[in-house]
Amino acid sequence: MIPTISPPGEAGCQGAANTKAALTTTNRKVLFIMAAQDASTIPLELPPNEAAAFSQFVKRVDYDTVGRLTARTVTYGGRTEHDTAWSALQMLRRELAEAGFAPR
């Protein structure tokens, strides 16, 4: 499947008439839930330029960088801070992409 990216105001944006996925890159047959179902909702409003720049920034933060910035001995629900923070970053990337701000 070829990834498709919709411009801001299209698929994945709140109130958009188009409900087609904004970005599809997975070819997985099984999806794994990385976070607990009792998720916290964090409302965030960003101007388009800030959202685009933030999308580029989070693209550049890799697994090793997260490891350098997290504590080795801290755990959350039995998971290391490193893995938990990486999971949160992946969720953030996905939400930015669904809002039309996929990194190039």
Biopython code that builds the backbone (N, CA, C, O; Angstrom):
import numpy as np
from Bio.PDB.StructureBuilder import StructureBuilder

atoms = [
    (1, "MET", "N", (0.845, -1.174, 0.000)),
    (1, "MET", "CA", (0.000, 0.000, 0.000)),
    (1, "MET", "C", (0.897, 1.246, 0.000)),
    (1, "MET", "O", (1.887, 1.296, 0.730)),
    (2, "ILE", "N", (0.563, 2.222, -0.793)),
    (2, "ILE", "CA", (1.326, 3.461, -0.891)),
    (2, "ILE", "C", (0.815, 4.452, 0.142)),
    (2, "ILE", "O", (-0.391, 4.682, 0.228)),
    (3, "PRO", "N", (1.730, 5.057, 0.946)),
    (3, "PRO", "CA", (1.274, 6.042, 1.928)),
    (3, "PRO", "C", (0.604, 7.227, 1.246)),
    (3, "PRO", "O", (1.055, 7.684, 0.196)),
    (4, "THR", "N", (-0.467, 7.718, 1.844)),
    (4, "THR", "CA", (-1.141, 8.905, 1.335)),
    (4, "THR", "C", (-1.202, 9.943, 2.443)),
    (4, "THR", "O", (-1.492, 9.619, 3.595)),
    (5, "ILE", "N", (-0.933, 11.166, 2.097)),
    (5, "ILE", "CA", (-0.940, 12.246, 3.075)),
    (5, "ILE", "C", (-1.942, 13.289, 2.620)),
    (5, "ILE", "O", (-1.878, 13.780, 1.492)),
    (6, "SER", "N", (-2.852, 13.617, 3.491)),
    (6, "SER", "CA", (-3.846, 14.641, 3.195)),
    (6, "SER", "C", (-3.397, 15.970, 3.776)),
    (6, "SER", "O", (-2.767, 15.996, 4.833)),
    (7, "PRO", "N", (-3.708, 17.073, 3.107)),
    (7, "PRO", "CA", (-3.336, 18.384, 3.644)),
    (7, "PRO", "C", (-4.132, 18.713, 4.897)),
    (7, "PRO", "O", (-5.177, 18.111, 5.144)),
    (8, "PRO", "N", (-3.642, 19.673, 5.696)),
    (8, "PRO", "CA", (-4.393, 20.083, 6.886)),
    (8, "PRO", "C", (-5.821, 20.464, 6.503)),
    (8, "PRO", "O", (-6.054, 21.062, 5.453)),
    (9, "GLY", "N", (-6.769, 20.113, 7.363)),
    (9, "GLY", "CA", (-8.167, 20.417, 7.091)),
    (9, "GLY", "C", (-8.882, 19.283, 6.382)),
    (9, "GLY", "O", (-10.076, 19.374, 6.096)),
    (10, "GLU", "N", (-8.148, 18.210, 6.099)),
    (10, "GLU", "CA", (-8.729, 17.069, 5.414)),
    (10, "GLU", "C", (-8.854, 15.893, 6.364)),
    (10, "GLU", "O", (-9.179, 16.063, 7.539)),
    (11, "ALA", "N", (-8.599, 14.716, 5.856)),
    (11, "ALA", "CA", (-8.797, 13.487, 6.619)),
    (11, "ALA", "C", (-8.061, 13.521, 7.938)),
    (11, "ALA", "O", (-6.934, 14.008, 8.022)),
    (12, "GLY", "N", (-8.700, 13.006, 8.960)),
    (12, "GLY", "CA", (-8.084, 12.913, 10.267)),
    (12, "GLY", "C", (-8.247, 14.163, 11.112)),
    (12, "GLY", "O", (-7.985, 14.120, 12.314)),
    (13, "CYS", "N", (-8.670, 15.269, 10.529)),
    (13, "CYS", "CA", (-8.848, 16.504, 11.296)),
    (13, "CYS", "C", (-10.259, 16.533, 11.867)),
    (13, "CYS", "O", (-11.211, 16.068, 11.239)),
    (14, "GLN", "N", (-10.371, 17.077, 13.048)),
    (14, "GLN", "CA", (-11.666, 17.169, 13.699)),
    (14, "GLN", "C", (-12.625, 17.977, 12.838)),
    (14, "GLN", "O", (-12.308, 19.084, 12.402)),
    (15, "GLY", "N", (-13.791, 17.413, 12.603)),
    (15, "GLY", "CA", (-14.816, 18.103, 11.825)),
    (15, "GLY", "C", (-14.668, 17.950, 10.327)),
    (15, "GLY", "O", (-15.477, 18.499, 9.579)),
    (16, "ALA", "N", (-13.655, 17.218, 9.858)),
    (16, "ALA", "CA", (-13.464, 17.050, 8.420)),
    (16, "ALA", "C", (-14.549, 16.132, 7.869)),
    (16, "ALA", "O", (-14.943, 15.163, 8.519)),
    (17, "ALA", "N", (-15.022, 16.438, 6.686)),
    (17, "ALA", "CA", (-16.051, 15.626, 6.060)),
    (17, "ALA", "C", (-15.466, 14.320, 5.526)),
    (17, "ALA", "O", (-16.170, 13.314, 5.434)),
    (18, "ASN", "N", (-14.198, 14.336, 5.180)),
    (18, "ASN", "CA", (-13.515, 13.162, 4.649)),
    (18, "ASN", "C", (-13.046, 12.295, 5.807)),
    (18, "ASN", "O", (-12.263, 12.759, 6.636)),
    (19, "THR", "N", (-13.503, 11.048, 5.887)),
    (19, "THR", "CA", (-13.107, 10.185, 7.004)),
    (19, "THR", "C", (-12.045, 9.170, 6.600)),
    (19, "THR", "O", (-11.687, 8.311, 7.406)),
    (20, "LYS", "N", (-11.533, 9.246, 5.374)),
    (20, "LYS", "CA", (-10.469, 8.345, 4.931)),
    (20, "LYS", "C", (-9.213, 8.624, 5.754)),
    (20, "LYS", "O", (-8.948, 9.773, 6.106)),
    (21, "ALA", "N", (-8.447, 7.595, 6.060)),
    (21, "ALA", "CA", (-7.238, 7.756, 6.874)),
    (21, "ALA", "C", (-6.281, 8.743, 6.224)),
    (21, "ALA", "O", (-6.103, 8.732, 5.006)),
    (22, "ALA", "N", (-5.666, 9.594, 7.035)),
    (22, "ALA", "CA", (-4.752, 10.611, 6.529)),
    (22, "ALA", "C", (-3.414, 10.018, 6.124)),
    (22, "ALA", "O", (-2.799, 10.505, 5.175)),
    (23, "LEU", "N", (-2.946, 8.992, 6.803)),
    (23, "LEU", "CA", (-1.656, 8.395, 6.486)),
    (23, "LEU", "C", (-1.744, 6.910, 6.777)),
    (23, "LEU", "O", (-2.125, 6.505, 7.876)),
    (24, "THR", "N", (-1.394, 6.108, 5.799)),
    (24, "THR", "CA", (-1.398, 4.665, 5.988)),
    (24, "THR", "C", (-0.058, 4.121, 5.543)),
    (24, "THR", "O", (0.287, 4.202, 4.365)),
    (25, "THR", "N", (0.701, 3.567, 6.477)),
    (25, "THR", "CA", (1.985, 2.992, 6.126)),
    (25, "THR", "C", (2.162, 1.594, 6.683)),
    (25, "THR", "O", (3.177, 0.955, 6.406)),
    (26, "THR", "N", (1.228, 1.105, 7.445)),
    (26, "THR", "CA", (1.396, -0.195, 8.070)),
    (26, "THR", "C", (1.010, -1.320, 7.123)),
    (26, "THR", "O", (0.096, -1.188, 6.309)),
    (27, "ASN", "N", (1.720, -2.413, 7.249)),
    (27, "ASN", "CA", (1.352, -3.607, 6.510)),
    (27, "ASN", "C", (1.182, -4.767, 7.489)),
    (27, "ASN", "O", (1.199, -5.933, 7.095)),
    (28, "ARG", "N", (1.019, -4.437, 8.751)),
    (28, "ARG", "CA", (0.852, -5.438, 9.793)),
    (28, "ARG", "C", (-0.491, -6.123, 9.683)),
    (28, "ARG", "O", (-1.493, -5.506, 9.321)),
    (29, "LYS", "N", (-0.499, -7.389, 9.995)),
    (29, "LYS", "CA", (-1.746, -8.140, 10.042)),
    (29, "LYS", "C", (-2.326, -8.111, 11.454)),
    (29, "LYS", "O", (-3.534, -8.268, 11.629)),
    (30, "VAL", "N", (-1.469, -7.910, 12.468)),
    (30, "VAL", "CA", (-1.891, -7.875, 13.857)),
    (30, "VAL", "C", (-1.398, -6.573, 14.466)),
    (30, "VAL", "O", (-0.225, -6.230, 14.324)),
    (31, "LEU", "N", (-2.270, -5.850, 15.136)),
    (31, "LEU", "CA", (-1.885, -4.623, 15.804)),
    (31, "LEU", "C", (-1.767, -4.886, 17.299)),
    (31, "LEU", "O", (-2.581, -5.608, 17.873)),
    (32, "PHE", "N", (-0.769, -4.311, 17.916)),
    (32, "PHE", "CA", (-0.554, -4.448, 19.342)),
    (32, "PHE", "C", (-0.857, -3.130, 20.015)),
    (32, "PHE", "O", (-0.411, -2.079, 19.553)),
    (33, "ILE", "N", (-1.609, -3.169, 21.101)),
    (33, "ILE", "CA", (-1.897, -1.967, 21.866)),
    (33, "ILE", "C", (-0.730, -1.740, 22.798)),
    (33, "ILE", "O", (-0.427, -2.583, 23.643)),
    (34, "MET", "N", (-0.070, -0.597, 22.648)),
    (34, "MET", "CA", (1.128, -0.319, 23.423)),
    (34, "MET", "C", (0.802, 0.354, 24.743)),
    (34, "MET", "O", (1.607, 0.293, 25.672)),
    (35, "ALA", "N", (-0.321, 0.975, 24.850)),
    (35, "ALA", "CA", (-0.665, 1.698, 26.079)),
    (35, "ALA", "C", (-1.919, 1.100, 26.693)),
    (35, "ALA", "O", (-2.684, 0.395, 26.035)),
    (36, "ALA", "N", (-2.106, 1.397, 27.948)),
    (36, "ALA", "CA", (-3.301, 0.935, 28.647)),
    (36, "ALA", "C", (-4.528, 1.618, 28.052)),
    (36, "ALA", "O", (-4.434, 2.719, 27.509)),
    (37, "GLN", "N", (-5.665, 0.964, 28.157)),
    (37, "GLN", "CA", (-6.894, 1.509, 27.601)),
    (37, "GLN", "C", (-7.389, 2.735, 28.354)),
    (37, "GLN", "O", (-8.168, 3.515, 27.806)),
    (38, "ASP", "N", (-6.962, 2.924, 29.585)),
    (38, "ASP", "CA", (-7.388, 4.097, 30.351)),
    (38, "ASP", "C", (-6.456, 5.271, 30.028)),
    (38, "ASP", "O", (-5.707, 5.741, 30.885)),
    (39, "ALA", "N", (-6.520, 5.725, 28.792)),
    (39, "ALA", "CA", (-5.625, 6.766, 28.293)),
    (39, "ALA", "C", (-6.041, 8.151, 28.776)),
    (39, "ALA", "O", (-7.214, 8.407, 29.046)),
    (40, "SER", "N", (-5.068, 9.025, 28.877)),
    (40, "SER", "CA", (-5.313, 10.426, 29.217)),
    (40, "SER", "C", (-5.446, 11.220, 27.929)),
    (40, "SER", "O", (-4.633, 11.064, 27.018)),
    (41, "THR", "N", (-6.447, 12.058, 27.844)),
    (41, "THR", "CA", (-6.621, 12.933, 26.693)),
    (41, "THR", "C", (-5.951, 14.261, 26.998)),
    (41, "THR", "O", (-6.200, 14.875, 28.035)),
    (42, "ILE", "N", (-5.100, 14.693, 26.083)),
    (42, "ILE", "CA", (-4.372, 15.947, 26.265)),
    (42, "ILE", "C", (-4.714, 16.853, 25.084)),
    (42, "ILE", "O", (-4.122, 16.716, 24.014)),
    (43, "PRO", "N", (-5.662, 17.779, 25.262)),
    (43, "PRO", "CA", (-6.004, 18.675, 24.156)),
    (43, "PRO", "C", (-4.849, 19.629, 23.865)),
    (43, "PRO", "O", (-4.255, 20.208, 24.775)),
    (44, "LEU", "N", (-4.551, 19.777, 22.595)),
    (44, "LEU", "CA", (-3.440, 20.627, 22.180)),
    (44, "LEU", "C", (-3.812, 21.306, 20.873)),
    (44, "LEU", "O", (-4.175, 20.648, 19.898)),
    (45, "GLU", "N", (-3.719, 22.617, 20.863)),
    (45, "GLU", "CA", (-3.976, 23.369, 19.641)),
    (45, "GLU", "C", (-2.679, 24.044, 19.229)),
    (45, "GLU", "O", (-2.086, 24.797, 20.002)),
    (46, "LEU", "N", (-2.242, 23.767, 17.996)),
    (46, "LEU", "CA", (-1.024, 24.362, 17.460)),
    (46, "LEU", "C", (-1.333, 25.067, 16.146)),
    (46, "LEU", "O", (-2.118, 24.564, 15.343)),
    (47, "PRO", "N", (-0.724, 26.222, 15.922)),
    (47, "PRO", "CA", (-0.831, 26.831, 14.599)),
    (47, "PRO", "C", (-0.179, 25.901, 13.565)),
    (47, "PRO", "O", (0.702, 25.119, 13.920)),
    (48, "PRO", "N", (-0.594, 25.973, 12.306)),
    (48, "PRO", "CA", (-0.080, 25.058, 11.279)),
    (48, "PRO", "C", (1.451, 25.011, 11.180)),
    (48, "PRO", "O", (2.021, 23.929, 11.036)),
    (49, "ASN", "N", (2.115, 26.150, 11.253)),
    (49, "ASN", "CA", (3.577, 26.141, 11.131)),
    (49, "ASN", "C", (4.239, 25.413, 12.302)),
    (49, "ASN", "O", (5.199, 24.668, 12.107)),
    (50, "GLU", "N", (3.732, 25.625, 13.507)),
    (50, "GLU", "CA", (4.286, 24.957, 14.675)),
    (50, "GLU", "C", (4.029, 23.453, 14.605)),
    (50, "GLU", "O", (4.897, 22.654, 14.958)),
    (51, "ALA", "N", (2.842, 23.072, 14.151)),
    (51, "ALA", "CA", (2.528, 21.649, 14.027)),
    (51, "ALA", "C", (3.433, 20.976, 12.992)),
    (51, "ALA", "O", (3.908, 19.862, 13.212)),
    (52, "ALA", "N", (3.667, 21.648, 11.873)),
    (52, "ALA", "CA", (4.555, 21.090, 10.841)),
    (52, "ALA", "C", (5.980, 20.961, 11.366)),
    (52, "ALA", "O", (6.625, 19.933, 11.159)),
    (53, "ALA", "N", (6.475, 21.992, 12.042)),
    (53, "ALA", "CA", (7.837, 21.952, 12.589)),
    (53, "ALA", "C", (7.953, 20.889, 13.678)),
    (53, "ALA", "O", (8.961, 20.186, 13.753)),
    (54, "PHE", "N", (6.926, 20.768, 14.522)),
    (54, "PHE", "CA", (6.946, 19.769, 15.585)),
    (54, "PHE", "C", (6.932, 18.361, 14.997)),
    (54, "PHE", "O", (7.593, 17.463, 15.518)),
    (55, "SER", "N", (6.190, 18.171, 13.926)),
    (55, "SER", "CA", (6.160, 16.886, 13.244)),
    (55, "SER", "C", (7.555, 16.503, 12.754)),
    (55, "SER", "O", (7.973, 15.353, 12.888)),
    (56, "GLN", "N", (8.269, 17.470, 12.190)),
    (56, "GLN", "CA", (9.648, 17.216, 11.740)),
    (56, "GLN", "C", (10.562, 16.895, 12.918)),
    (56, "GLN", "O", (11.423, 16.020, 12.825)),
    (57, "PHE", "N", (10.370, 17.605, 14.020)),
    (57, "PHE", "CA", (11.199, 17.383, 15.206)),
    (57, "PHE", "C", (11.021, 15.971, 15.760)),
    (57, "PHE", "O", (12.002, 15.271, 16.012)),
    (58, "VAL", "N", (9.756, 15.553, 15.950)),
    (58, "VAL", "CA", (9.535, 14.228, 16.531)),
    (58, "VAL", "C", (9.995, 13.127, 15.588)),
    (58, "VAL", "O", (10.314, 12.024, 16.034)),
    (59, "LYS", "N", (10.034, 13.415, 14.281)),
    (59, "LYS", "CA", (10.556, 12.440, 13.330)),
    (59, "LYS", "C", (12.037, 12.175, 13.610)),
    (59, "LYS", "O", (12.513, 11.055, 13.428)),
    (60, "ARG", "N", (12.748, 13.186, 14.043)),
    (60, "ARG", "CA", (14.200, 13.074, 14.239)),
    (60, "ARG", "C", (14.592, 12.458, 15.579)),
    (60, "ARG", "O", (15.755, 12.107, 15.781)),
    (61, "VAL", "N", (13.641, 12.326, 16.487)),
    (61, "VAL", "CA", (13.934, 11.710, 17.783)),
    (61, "VAL", "C", (13.810, 10.199, 17.603)),
    (61, "VAL", "O", (12.714, 9.681, 17.385)),
    (62, "ASP", "N", (14.936, 9.497, 17.696)),
    (62, "ASP", "CA", (14.909, 8.050, 17.498)),
    (62, "ASP", "C", (14.929, 7.300, 18.830)),
    (62, "ASP", "O", (15.024, 7.907, 19.897)),
    (63, "TYR", "N", (14.840, 5.990, 18.750)),
    (63, "TYR", "CA", (14.764, 5.130, 19.933)),
    (63, "TYR", "C", (15.977, 5.336, 20.850)),
    (63, "TYR", "O", (15.830, 5.392, 22.071)),
    (64, "ASP", "N", (17.158, 5.448, 20.269)),
    (64, "ASP", "CA", (18.368, 5.645, 21.075)),
    (64, "ASP", "C", (18.367, 6.997, 21.792)),
    (64, "ASP", "O", (18.821, 7.093, 22.932)),
    (65, "THR", "N", (17.866, 8.030, 21.137)),
    (65, "THR", "CA", (17.782, 9.349, 21.767)),
    (65, "THR", "C", (16.845, 9.301, 22.970)),
    (65, "THR", "O", (17.151, 9.857, 24.025)),
    (66, "VAL", "N", (15.714, 8.641, 22.809)),
    (66, "VAL", "CA", (14.785, 8.490, 23.928)),
    (66, "VAL", "C", (15.482, 7.759, 25.076)),
    (66, "VAL", "O", (15.312, 8.122, 26.240)),
    (67, "GLY", "N", (16.258, 6.740, 24.750)),
    (67, "GLY", "CA", (16.986, 5.992, 25.772)),
    (67, "GLY", "C", (17.987, 6.848, 26.534)),
    (67, "GLY", "O", (18.163, 6.688, 27.742)),
    (68, "ARG", "N", (18.638, 7.753, 25.823)),
    (68, "ARG", "CA", (19.612, 8.640, 26.483)),
    (68, "ARG", "C", (18.937, 9.644, 27.408)),
    (68, "ARG", "O", (19.556, 10.115, 28.363)),
    (69, "LEU", "N", (17.693, 9.975, 27.144)),
    (69, "LEU", "CA", (17.001, 11.011, 27.907)),
    (69, "LEU", "C", (16.067, 10.464, 28.989)),
    (69, "LEU", "O", (15.421, 11.243, 29.690)),
    (70, "THR", "N", (15.986, 9.154, 29.134)),
    (70, "THR", "CA", (15.106, 8.557, 30.130)),
    (70, "THR", "C", (15.906, 7.807, 31.185)),
    (70, "THR", "O", (17.061, 7.436, 30.972)),
    (71, "ALA", "N", (15.261, 7.595, 32.331)),
    (71, "ALA", "CA", (15.910, 6.891, 33.439)),
    (71, "ALA", "C", (15.877, 5.383, 33.198)),
    (71, "ALA", "O", (14.868, 4.840, 32.747)),
    (72, "ARG", "N", (16.968, 4.728, 33.497)),
    (72, "ARG", "CA", (17.064, 3.275, 33.283)),
    (72, "ARG", "C", (16.298, 2.476, 34.322)),
    (72, "ARG", "O", (15.833, 1.374, 34.033)),
    (73, "THR", "N", (16.158, 3.015, 35.526)),
    (73, "THR", "CA", (15.565, 2.239, 36.619)),
    (73, "THR", "C", (14.089, 2.550, 36.870)),
    (73, "THR", "O", (13.462, 1.899, 37.706)),
    (74, "VAL", "N", (13.531, 3.516, 36.174)),
    (74, "VAL", "CA", (12.128, 3.899, 36.377)),
    (74, "VAL", "C", (11.231, 3.042, 35.492)),
    (74, "VAL", "O", (11.533, 2.814, 34.321)),
    (75, "THR", "N", (10.124, 2.569, 36.064)),
    (75, "THR", "CA", (9.162, 1.785, 35.282)),
    (75, "THR", "C", (7.766, 2.377, 35.437)),
    (75, "THR", "O", (7.461, 3.052, 36.420)),
    (76, "TYR", "N", (6.934, 2.108, 34.447)),
    (76, "TYR", "CA", (5.528, 2.515, 34.438)),
    (76, "TYR", "C", (4.715, 1.288, 34.074)),
    (76, "TYR", "O", (4.785, 0.809, 32.942)),
    (77, "GLY", "N", (3.953, 0.780, 35.013)),
    (77, "GLY", "CA", (3.135, -0.395, 34.753)),
    (77, "GLY", "C", (3.949, -1.602, 34.317)),
    (77, "GLY", "O", (3.484, -2.410, 33.513)),
    (78, "GLY", "N", (5.161, -1.727, 34.842)),
    (78, "GLY", "CA", (6.014, -2.856, 34.490)),
    (78, "GLY", "C", (6.858, -2.646, 33.251)),
    (78, "GLY", "O", (7.658, -3.509, 32.888)),
    (79, "ARG", "N", (6.690, -1.512, 32.601)),
    (79, "ARG", "CA", (7.473, -1.196, 31.396)),
    (79, "ARG", "C", (8.523, -0.141, 31.739)),
    (79, "ARG", "O", (8.276, 0.734, 32.568)),
    (80, "THR", "N", (9.673, -0.220, 31.114)),
    (80, "THR", "CA", (10.725, 0.758, 31.373)),
    (80, "THR", "C", (10.282, 2.135, 30.906)),
    (80, "THR", "O", (9.438, 2.267, 30.020)),
    (81, "GLU", "N", (10.868, 3.157, 31.519)),
    (81, "GLU", "CA", (10.565, 4.522, 31.095)),
    (81, "GLU", "C", (10.932, 4.710, 29.624)),
    (81, "GLU", "O", (10.231, 5.408, 28.891)),
    (82, "HIS", "N", (12.013, 4.095, 29.198)),
    (82, "HIS", "CA", (12.462, 4.176, 27.810)),
    (82, "HIS", "C", (11.362, 3.673, 26.871)),
    (82, "HIS", "O", (10.967, 4.383, 25.946)),
    (83, "ASP", "N", (10.869, 2.461, 27.101)),
    (83, "ASP", "CA", (9.839, 1.900, 26.226)),
    (83, "ASP", "C", (8.525, 2.666, 26.320)),
    (83, "ASP", "O", (7.827, 2.835, 25.320)),
    (84, "THR", "N", (8.191, 3.126, 27.517)),
    (84, "THR", "CA", (6.948, 3.876, 27.696)),
    (84, "THR", "C", (7.019, 5.223, 26.973)),
    (84, "THR", "O", (6.060, 5.626, 26.314)),
    (85, "ALA", "N", (8.143, 5.912, 27.093)),
    (85, "ALA", "CA", (8.316, 7.201, 26.407)),
    (85, "ALA", "C", (8.336, 7.000, 24.889)),
    (85, "ALA", "O", (7.766, 7.803, 24.151)),
    (86, "TRP", "N", (8.988, 5.938, 24.425)),
    (86, "TRP", "CA", (9.021, 5.653, 22.981)),
    (86, "TRP", "C", (7.605, 5.394, 22.467)),
    (86, "TRP", "O", (7.239, 5.861, 21.388)),
    (87, "SER", "N", (6.818, 4.658, 23.229)),
    (87, "SER", "CA", (5.432, 4.387, 22.865)),
    (87, "SER", "C", (4.642, 5.692, 22.760)),
    (87, "SER", "O", (3.873, 5.881, 21.817)),
    (88, "ALA", "N", (4.830, 6.586, 23.724)),
    (88, "ALA", "CA", (4.132, 7.879, 23.707)),
    (88, "ALA", "C", (4.546, 8.703, 22.490)),
    (88, "ALA", "O", (3.710, 9.367, 21.878)),
    (89, "LEU", "N", (5.825, 8.663, 22.139)),
    (89, "LEU", "CA", (6.306, 9.409, 20.973)),
    (89, "LEU", "C", (5.680, 8.857, 19.696)),
    (89, "LEU", "O", (5.318, 9.626, 18.807)),
    (90, "GLN", "N", (5.550, 7.542, 19.594)),
    (90, "GLN", "CA", (4.915, 6.941, 18.419)),
    (90, "GLN", "C", (3.445, 7.351, 18.315)),
    (90, "GLN", "O", (2.938, 7.599, 17.221)),
    (91, "MET", "N", (2.770, 7.420, 19.455)),
    (91, "MET", "CA", (1.372, 7.859, 19.464)),
    (91, "MET", "C", (1.268, 9.315, 19.017)),
    (91, "MET", "O", (0.359, 9.674, 18.269)),
    (92, "LEU", "N", (2.190, 10.146, 19.470)),
    (92, "LEU", "CA", (2.216, 11.549, 19.077)),
    (92, "LEU", "C", (2.443, 11.674, 17.575)),
    (92, "LEU", "O", (1.759, 12.451, 16.910)),
    (93, "ARG", "N", (3.387, 10.924, 17.040)),
    (93, "ARG", "CA", (3.641, 10.941, 15.593)),
    (93, "ARG", "C", (2.383, 10.557, 14.818)),
    (93, "ARG", "O", (2.030, 11.197, 13.828)),
    (94, "ARG", "N", (1.712, 9.501, 15.285)),
    (94, "ARG", "CA", (0.509, 9.046, 14.601)),
    (94, "ARG", "C", (-0.588, 10.112, 14.624)),
    (94, "ARG", "O", (-1.250, 10.343, 13.613)),
    (95, "GLU", "N", (-0.780, 10.754, 15.765)),
    (95, "GLU", "CA", (-1.805, 11.797, 15.867)),
    (95, "GLU", "C", (-1.469, 13.001, 14.984)),
    (95, "GLU", "O", (-2.361, 13.571, 14.355)),
    (96, "LEU", "N", (-0.210, 13.387, 14.930)),
    (96, "LEU", "CA", (0.187, 14.480, 14.037)),
    (96, "LEU", "C", (-0.093, 14.103, 12.584)),
    (96, "LEU", "O", (-0.596, 14.923, 11.816)),
    (97, "ALA", "N", (0.226, 12.881, 12.210)),
    (97, "ALA", "CA", (-0.019, 12.431, 10.839)),
    (97, "ALA", "C", (-1.514, 12.408, 10.527)),
    (97, "ALA", "O", (-1.929, 12.812, 9.440)),
    (98, "GLU", "N", (-2.321, 11.936, 11.479)),
    (98, "GLU", "CA", (-3.766, 11.899, 11.260)),
    (98, "GLU", "C", (-4.358, 13.294, 11.134)),
    (98, "GLU", "O", (-5.398, 13.476, 10.501)),
    (99, "ALA", "N", (-3.703, 14.273, 11.732)),
    (99, "ALA", "CA", (-4.159, 15.664, 11.621)),
    (99, "ALA", "C", (-3.628, 16.332, 10.352)),
    (99, "ALA", "O", (-3.886, 17.510, 10.106)),
    (100, "GLY", "N", (-2.880, 15.564, 9.546)),
    (100, "GLY", "CA", (-2.361, 16.106, 8.289)),
    (100, "GLY", "C", (-0.961, 16.659, 8.388)),
    (100, "GLY", "O", (-0.503, 17.339, 7.470)),
    (101, "PHE", "N", (-0.270, 16.386, 9.474)),
    (101, "PHE", "CA", (1.083, 16.892, 9.656)),
    (101, "PHE", "C", (2.078, 15.737, 9.733)),
    (101, "PHE", "O", (2.760, 15.551, 10.740)),
    (102, "ALA", "N", (2.145, 14.975, 8.661)),
    (102, "ALA", "CA", (3.088, 13.863, 8.585)),
    (102, "ALA", "C", (4.449, 14.414, 8.181)),
    (102, "ALA", "O", (4.539, 15.275, 7.305)),
    (103, "PRO", "N", (5.510, 13.918, 8.817)),
    (103, "PRO", "CA", (6.842, 14.396, 8.424)),
    (103, "PRO", "C", (7.176, 13.991, 6.996)),
    (103, "PRO", "O", (6.694, 12.971, 6.502)),
    (104, "ARG", "N", (8.005, 14.796, 6.336)),
    (104, "ARG", "CA", (8.383, 14.466, 4.964)),
    (104, "ARG", "C", (9.496, 13.475, 4.965)),
    (104, "ARG", "O", (9.961, 13.067, 3.901)),
]
sb = StructureBuilder()
sb.init_structure("model")
sb.init_model(0)
sb.init_chain("A")
sb.init_seg("    ")
for serial, (resi, resn, name, xyz) in enumerate(atoms, 1):
    if name == "N":
        sb.init_residue(resn, " ", resi, " ")
    sb.init_atom(name, np.array(xyz, "f"), 0.0, 1.0, " ", f" {name:<3s}", serial, name[0])
structure = sb.get_structure()
